[in-house]
Amino acid sequence: MNFLSTLFKFKEHKTDLKTEILAGITTFFTMSYLFVLSPKILESAGLNLGSTLTVTALIVFIGSLLMAFIANKPYAVAPFLGETAFISYTLVGISGVSIKTALAAISVCGCLLFVMTLTNVREYVLNQIPENIKLSFCAGLGLFFIFIALGDIGIVNFTKNNIPIEAGNFTSLPVILGIFCFILLIILVKKGIKAAVLIAIATTTILGILFGDIDCPHKFISLPNSISPSLFQVDFSSIFRKEFIPILFVIFLLVNIDTSGAIVGLSYKNDIEDSREKNKLKKTMIADSIAVIIAPLLGTTTPGAYLDSMTGISAGGRTGLTALTVGFLFAIGLIFTPLIMIIPPYAYAPALLYVGILMTTVIVKIDFKDITEFAPAILTICIMIFTYNIGIGIIAGFIIYPLIKIISGQKDEVNFISIVMLVLSVLFLIFKQLTL
């Protein structure tokens, strides 16, 4: 215990072993849906379902260990579902790009991010992004979480009509249990119970079983599937061909935006980062860039600091031991996959709803005295939500902010990096239309 306390600096972060492990367990249960969703999405791109399920857990284990020992942060590392869907459904499904080529491109992008991190270019760029735009990224991600959670619970439903969403069936058991889970979670948090999220998820899952909405699995343990079908399914030979350069550029921007945006979102809404730590993101970026290099070689898409880690942070997680716990639980969880897979959306979605609410509170830090500051920030948030696309929202922020500043005669407030991001973002949109 003394060894772990010294290694992860418990005293400095005002935490203890029990709190860190409980926080890790909380994050793990919140992220457990990855066992099902990520492999299912990759299966549509032609990868083996059983193999990618094992790979998903393996990269969470490897990435979280990197984050724990390199950065000592409570950020679990996992493949981003949004980018996994983009690669599988758009690049592979619509554009006809080979999944092997796409995975190779992601690995190359990881190498570029690693070099940019070592040379401090990535951190410098991140620090040069306007403060209010970074705050909008965090708030927008929070609202995005709320949107997803409401849909998973069934409070809102997507439609095919002119009105994109409609109210769900509030008398259905999933919605009732989902609302119960959220209320229980808030009450437990108010009472200062650190394992509030975990208790709420477990209680709601048990109620789902008791009410007959969830079937108990026929078996509780199973052997992990082999990763052989997914291992080294990469093709580096085609990614540097002239016709593929635009796609490589799109993937690089997406990888950079997703990974860096996640770090910004987490670092802006937790109590871990003090004023001295705000600008010291290098170790965190080294950890996630190494994970980005490794993940495609194993057979999955871009991993990064996972925003669901906020549930563990809200449960008191302050150090890398939280991330380490998540990594080990994902590895062990492979044996208990049948049990984990019964956790219903209405049991874990309220945790995402809670996290989203926490993240949106940073909106009060936006400068509402200057319309050239808050207008781009609010538009960025809205575009994230209304396009149902985090990446497009971030791109919009990079475009709108400098344009408004320049047009309003405040070009002195636009730094070089803002101009570069404006140009790259415009090129991203052009290439996206030309290649997809």
SULBEL-V21380 format. One record per helix or strand. SS is the DSSP state (2 for helix, 1 for strand). FROM is the first residue (numbers start at 1). TO is the last residue. If there is no record, write none. Layout:
SS/FROM/TO + SS/FROM/TO
//
This chain:
2/2/7 + 2/10/13 + 2/17/31 + 2/34/43 + 2/49/71 + 1/77/79 + 2/81/92 + 2/99/118 + 2/121/128 + 2/131/153 + 1/156/158 + 1/165/167 + 2/173/190 + 2/196/210 + 2/242/268 + 2/282/298 + 1/303/305 + 2/309/314 + 2/320/333 + 2/337/340 + 2/345/365 + 2/371/386 + 2/390/407 + 2/411/413 + 2/416/435
//
